[in-house]
């Protein structure tokens, strides 16, 4: 995992209205900071004029986590 990688962010109920407004369960995101192999900061790309920044997001299969497409 490195800065600039594209991942999929899984939307959770705790996310901001900006993210939840998209009415989807997954959104593309770009890694903007790598903390560990499984923890990163993300810029989440919403379907609209606003994007969202998520910090210290862990890799996994649950809402509020991210995964690599194709894994």
N, CA, C and O atoms as a GROMACS GRO file, in nm:
protein
  284
    1UNK      N    1   0.085  -0.117   0.000
    1UNK     CA    2   0.000   0.000   0.000
    1UNK      C    3   0.090   0.123   0.000
    1UNK      O    4   0.184   0.133   0.078
    2UNK      N    5   0.057   0.217  -0.091
    2UNK     CA    6   0.134   0.341  -0.098
    2UNK      C    7   0.042   0.457  -0.133
    2UNK      O    8  -0.071   0.437  -0.179
    3UNK      N    9   0.090   0.579  -0.110
    3UNK     CA   10   0.012   0.697  -0.147
    3UNK      C   11  -0.023   0.692  -0.294
    3UNK      O   12   0.060   0.655  -0.378
    4UNK      N   13  -0.145   0.728  -0.324
    4UNK     CA   14  -0.191   0.731  -0.462
    4UNK      C   15  -0.265   0.606  -0.505
    4UNK      O   16  -0.327   0.605  -0.612
    5UNK      N   17  -0.260   0.499  -0.426
    5UNK     CA   18  -0.332   0.378  -0.460
    5UNK      C   19  -0.483   0.402  -0.452
    5UNK      O   20  -0.530   0.478  -0.366
    6UNK      N   21  -0.557   0.339  -0.540
    6UNK     CA   22  -0.703   0.348  -0.540
    6UNK      C   23  -0.758   0.228  -0.464
    6UNK      O   24  -0.719   0.114  -0.489
    7UNK      N   25  -0.849   0.254  -0.372
    7UNK     CA   26  -0.914   0.149  -0.294
    7UNK      C   27  -1.065   0.174  -0.295
    7UNK      O   28  -1.112   0.275  -0.347
    8UNK      N   29  -1.139   0.081  -0.236
    8UNK     CA   30  -1.284   0.096  -0.221
    8UNK      C   31  -1.315   0.116  -0.074
    8UNK      O   32  -1.278   0.035   0.010
    9UNK      N   33  -1.383   0.226  -0.044
    9UNK     CA   34  -1.426   0.255   0.093
    9UNK      C   35  -1.569   0.206   0.109
    9UNK      O   36  -1.655   0.233   0.025
   10UNK      N   37  -1.595   0.132   0.219
   10UNK     CA   38  -1.727   0.079   0.248
   10UNK      C   39  -1.800   0.173   0.345
   10UNK      O   40  -1.760   0.189   0.460
   11UNK      N   41  -1.905   0.234   0.297
   11UNK     CA   42  -1.979   0.336   0.371
   11UNK      C   43  -2.042   0.275   0.497
   11UNK      O   44  -2.095   0.164   0.495
   12UNK      N   45  -2.035   0.351   0.607
   12UNK     CA   46  -2.096   0.306   0.732
   12UNK      C   47  -2.204   0.404   0.777
   12UNK      O   48  -2.213   0.516   0.727
   13UNK      N   49  -2.286   0.361   0.870
   13UNK     CA   50  -2.392   0.448   0.924
   13UNK      C   51  -2.335   0.569   0.995
   13UNK      O   52  -2.402   0.671   1.006
   14UNK      N   53  -2.212   0.559   1.044
   14UNK     CA   54  -2.149   0.669   1.117
   14UNK      C   55  -2.088   0.775   1.026
   14UNK      O   56  -2.041   0.878   1.074
   15UNK      N   57  -2.087   0.752   0.895
   15UNK     CA   58  -2.027   0.847   0.802
   15UNK      C   59  -2.108   0.976   0.791
   15UNK      O   60  -2.226   0.980   0.824
   16UNK      N   61  -2.040   1.080   0.744
   16UNK     CA   62  -2.103   1.211   0.728
   16UNK      C   63  -2.214   1.205   0.625
   16UNK      O   64  -2.222   1.114   0.543
   17UNK      N   65  -2.298   1.305   0.631
   17UNK     CA   66  -2.407   1.313   0.534
   17UNK      C   67  -2.354   1.326   0.392
   17UNK      O   68  -2.421   1.285   0.297
   18UNK      N   69  -2.235   1.384   0.375
   18UNK     CA   70  -2.176   1.396   0.241
   18UNK      C   71  -2.160   1.259   0.179
   18UNK      O   72  -2.194   1.239   0.062
   19UNK      N   73  -2.109   1.164   0.256
   19UNK     CA   74  -2.088   1.029   0.204
   19UNK      C   75  -2.221   0.955   0.192
   19UNK      O   76  -2.248   0.894   0.089
   20UNK      N   77  -2.303   0.960   0.297
   20UNK     CA   78  -2.429   0.885   0.296
   20UNK      C   79  -2.527   0.938   0.192
   20UNK      O   80  -2.615   0.864   0.147
   21UNK      N   81  -2.514   1.063   0.153
   21UNK     CA   82  -2.603   1.123   0.053
   21UNK      C   83  -2.596   1.047  -0.080
   21UNK      O   84  -2.691   1.055  -0.159
   22UNK      N   85  -2.488   0.976  -0.106
   22UNK     CA   86  -2.472   0.905  -0.232
   22UNK      C   87  -2.559   0.780  -0.242
   22UNK      O   88  -2.578   0.728  -0.352
   23UNK      N   89  -2.614   0.733  -0.131
   23UNK     CA   90  -2.703   0.616  -0.128
   23UNK      C   91  -2.638   0.493  -0.191
   23UNK      O   92  -2.703   0.418  -0.263
   24UNK      N   93  -2.511   0.474  -0.163
   24UNK     CA   94  -2.439   0.357  -0.211
   24UNK      C   95  -2.365   0.294  -0.093
   24UNK      O   96  -2.345   0.360   0.010
   25UNK      N   97  -2.326   0.170  -0.107
   25UNK     CA   98  -2.257   0.103   0.003
   25UNK      C   99  -2.106   0.110  -0.011
   25UNK      O  100  -2.033   0.086   0.085
   26UNK      N  101  -2.057   0.144  -0.131
   26UNK     CA  102  -1.913   0.152  -0.155
   26UNK      C  103  -1.881   0.271  -0.245
   26UNK      O  104  -1.958   0.305  -0.335
   27UNK      N  105  -1.766   0.334  -0.218
   27UNK     CA  106  -1.720   0.447  -0.299
   27UNK      C  107  -1.570   0.435  -0.324
   27UNK      O  108  -1.498   0.381  -0.240
   28UNK      N  109  -1.522   0.484  -0.439
   28UNK     CA  110  -1.378   0.481  -0.464
   28UNK      C  111  -1.308   0.585  -0.376
   28UNK      O  112  -1.365   0.688  -0.341
   29UNK      N  113  -1.184   0.555  -0.344
   29UNK     CA  114  -1.104   0.646  -0.261
   29UNK      C  115  -0.957   0.634  -0.300
   29UNK      O  116  -0.914   0.531  -0.352
   30UNK      N  117  -0.883   0.740  -0.275
   30UNK     CA  118  -0.740   0.739  -0.300
   30UNK      C  119  -0.667   0.750  -0.166
   30UNK      O  120  -0.707   0.825  -0.078
   31UNK      N  121  -0.560   0.674  -0.154
   31UNK     CA  122  -0.480   0.676  -0.031
   31UNK      C  123  -0.397   0.804  -0.031
   31UNK      O  124  -0.320   0.829  -0.124
   32UNK      N  125  -0.412   0.885   0.074
   32UNK     CA  126  -0.336   1.010   0.084
   32UNK      C  127  -0.229   1.005   0.192
   32UNK      O  128  -0.138   1.088   0.193
   33UNK      N  129  -0.239   0.909   0.285
   33UNK     CA  130  -0.136   0.889   0.388
   33UNK      C  131  -0.139   0.743   0.432
   33UNK      O  132  -0.246   0.687   0.456
   34UNK      N  133  -0.022   0.682   0.442
   34UNK     CA  134  -0.012   0.544   0.490
   34UNK      C  135   0.047   0.548   0.630
   34UNK      O  136   0.155   0.601   0.652
   35UNK      N  137  -0.026   0.490   0.726
   35UNK     CA  138   0.023   0.480   0.864
   35UNK      C  139   0.084   0.343   0.888
   35UNK      O  140   0.194   0.332   0.944
   36UNK      N  141   0.015   0.238   0.847
   36UNK     CA  142   0.064   0.100   0.859
   36UNK      C  143   0.017   0.026   0.735
   36UNK      O  144  -0.043   0.085   0.645
   37UNK      N  145   0.045  -0.103   0.729
   37UNK     CA  146   0.000  -0.184   0.615
   37UNK      C  147  -0.152  -0.191   0.605
   37UNK      O  148  -0.207  -0.219   0.499
   38UNK      N  149  -0.220  -0.166   0.717
   38UNK     CA  150  -0.366  -0.178   0.716
   38UNK      C  151  -0.439  -0.049   0.754
   38UNK      O  152  -0.562  -0.045   0.749
   39UNK      N  153  -0.367   0.055   0.792
   39UNK     CA  154  -0.431   0.180   0.834
   39UNK      C  155  -0.384   0.296   0.747
   39UNK      O  156  -0.264   0.322   0.735
   40UNK      N  157  -0.480   0.366   0.687
   40UNK     CA  158  -0.448   0.476   0.594
   40UNK      C  159  -0.547   0.590   0.611
   40UNK      O  160  -0.653   0.574   0.672
   41UNK      N  161  -0.513   0.706   0.557
   41UNK     CA  162  -0.607   0.817   0.540
   41UNK      C  163  -0.653   0.813   0.395
   41UNK      O  164  -0.576   0.782   0.304
   42UNK      N  165  -0.780   0.844   0.374
   42UNK     CA  166  -0.840   0.836   0.242
   42UNK      C  167  -0.911   0.965   0.202
   42UNK      O  168  -0.967   1.035   0.286
   43UNK      N  169  -0.906   0.994   0.073
   43UNK     CA  170  -0.993   1.095   0.012
   43UNK      C  171  -1.099   1.014  -0.061
   43UNK      O  172  -1.070   0.948  -0.160
   44UNK      N  173  -1.222   1.020  -0.012
   44UNK     CA  174  -1.332   0.942  -0.068
   44UNK      C  175  -1.403   1.025  -0.174
   44UNK      O  176  -1.441   1.139  -0.149
   45UNK      N  177  -1.420   0.968  -0.292
   45UNK     CA  178  -1.482   1.038  -0.404
   45UNK      C  179  -1.631   1.006  -0.410
   45UNK      O  180  -1.671   0.893  -0.439
   46UNK      N  181  -1.711   1.108  -0.382
   46UNK     CA  182  -1.856   1.095  -0.383
   46UNK      C  183  -1.910   1.131  -0.521
   46UNK      O  184  -1.842   1.197  -0.600
   47UNK      N  185  -2.030   1.087  -0.549
   47UNK     CA  186  -2.095   1.117  -0.676
   47UNK      C  187  -2.167   1.251  -0.662
   47UNK      O  188  -2.288   1.256  -0.639
   48UNK      N  189  -2.090   1.358  -0.676
   48UNK     CA  190  -2.144   1.492  -0.659
   48UNK      C  191  -2.031   1.591  -0.640
   48UNK      O  192  -1.915   1.556  -0.662
   49UNK      N  193  -2.062   1.713  -0.601
   49UNK     CA  194  -1.961   1.818  -0.594
   49UNK      C  195  -1.866   1.807  -0.474
   49UNK      O  196  -1.760   1.870  -0.474
   50UNK      N  197  -1.901   1.729  -0.373
   50UNK     CA  198  -1.819   1.721  -0.252
   50UNK      C  199  -1.750   1.585  -0.240
   50UNK      O  200  -1.805   1.483  -0.280
   51UNK      N  201  -1.631   1.586  -0.184
   51UNK     CA  202  -1.560   1.464  -0.150
   51UNK      C  203  -1.542   1.463   0.001
   51UNK      O  204  -1.570   1.562   0.068
   52UNK      N  205  -1.495   1.352   0.054
   52UNK     CA  206  -1.480   1.340   0.199
   52UNK      C  207  -1.340   1.288   0.233
   52UNK      O  208  -1.279   1.214   0.156
   53UNK      N  209  -1.292   1.327   0.350
   53UNK     CA  210  -1.163   1.284   0.398
   53UNK      C  211  -1.187   1.194   0.518
   53UNK      O  212  -1.255   1.233   0.613
   54UNK      N  213  -1.130   1.073   0.514
   54UNK     CA  214  -1.144   0.977   0.624
   54UNK      C  215  -1.004   0.948   0.679
   54UNK      O  216  -0.912   0.920   0.602
   55UNK      N  217  -0.989   0.954   0.811
   55UNK     CA  218  -0.858   0.935   0.872
   55UNK      C  219  -0.849   0.802   0.946
   55UNK      O  220  -0.947   0.752   1.002
   56UNK      N  221  -0.729   0.745   0.944
   56UNK     CA  222  -0.698   0.622   1.017
   56UNK      C  223  -0.801   0.512   0.991
   56UNK      O  224  -0.854   0.451   1.084
   57UNK      N  225  -0.827   0.487   0.864
   57UNK     CA  226  -0.923   0.386   0.823
   57UNK      C  227  -0.851   0.252   0.810
   57UNK      O  228  -0.745   0.243   0.748
   58UNK      N  229  -0.909   0.149   0.870
   58UNK     CA  230  -0.847   0.017   0.867
   58UNK      C  231  -0.896  -0.066   0.749
   58UNK      O  232  -1.010  -0.051   0.704
   59UNK      N  233  -0.810  -0.152   0.701
   59UNK     CA  234  -0.846  -0.244   0.593
   59UNK      C  235  -0.934  -0.355   0.650
   59UNK      O  236  -0.909  -0.406   0.759
   60UNK      N  237  -1.038  -0.392   0.575
   60UNK     CA  238  -1.125  -0.500   0.620
   60UNK      C  239  -1.249  -0.512   0.535
   60UNK      O  240  -1.262  -0.448   0.431
   61UNK      N  241  -1.340  -0.597   0.580
   61UNK     CA  242  -1.462  -0.629   0.506
   61UNK      C  243  -1.588  -0.567   0.565
   61UNK      O  244  -1.698  -0.599   0.522
   62UNK      N  245  -1.572  -0.479   0.662
   62UNK     CA  246  -1.686  -0.421   0.732
   62UNK      C  247  -1.710  -0.276   0.689
   62UNK      O  248  -1.620  -0.211   0.635
   63UNK      N  249  -1.833  -0.224   0.711
   63UNK     CA  250  -1.857  -0.082   0.687
   63UNK      C  251  -1.758   0.004   0.764
   63UNK      O  252  -1.724  -0.027   0.878
   64UNK      N  253  -1.712   0.112   0.701
   64UNK     CA  254  -1.614   0.200   0.762
   64UNK      C  255  -1.471   0.156   0.737
   64UNK      O  256  -1.377   0.217   0.788
   65UNK      N  257  -1.453   0.049   0.659
   65UNK     CA  258  -1.320  -0.001   0.625
   65UNK      C  259  -1.301   0.004   0.474
   65UNK      O  260  -1.393   0.036   0.399
   66UNK      N  261  -1.178  -0.029   0.430
   66UNK     CA  262  -1.146  -0.024   0.288
   66UNK      C  263  -1.088  -0.157   0.243
   66UNK      O  264  -1.041  -0.237   0.324
   67UNK      N  265  -1.093  -0.179   0.111
   67UNK     CA  266  -1.030  -0.298   0.052
   67UNK      C  267  -0.974  -0.262  -0.084
   67UNK      O  268  -1.011  -0.160  -0.143
   68UNK      N  269  -0.885  -0.345  -0.134
   68UNK     CA  270  -0.825  -0.326  -0.266
   68UNK      C  271  -0.913  -0.394  -0.369
   68UNK      O  272  -0.941  -0.513  -0.353
   69UNK      N  273  -0.957  -0.325  -0.474
   69UNK     CA  274  -1.040  -0.389  -0.576
   69UNK      C  275  -0.967  -0.509  -0.637
   69UNK      O  276  -0.848  -0.501  -0.669
   70UNK      N  277  -1.039  -0.618  -0.654
   70UNK     CA  278  -0.982  -0.737  -0.713
   70UNK      C  279  -0.919  -0.833  -0.614
   70UNK      O  280  -0.883  -0.945  -0.649
   71UNK      N  281  -0.905  -0.789  -0.488
   71UNK     CA  282  -0.850  -0.881  -0.386
   71UNK      C  283  -0.956  -0.977  -0.336
   71UNK      O  284  -0.929  -1.061  -0.250
   0.00000   0.00000   0.00000
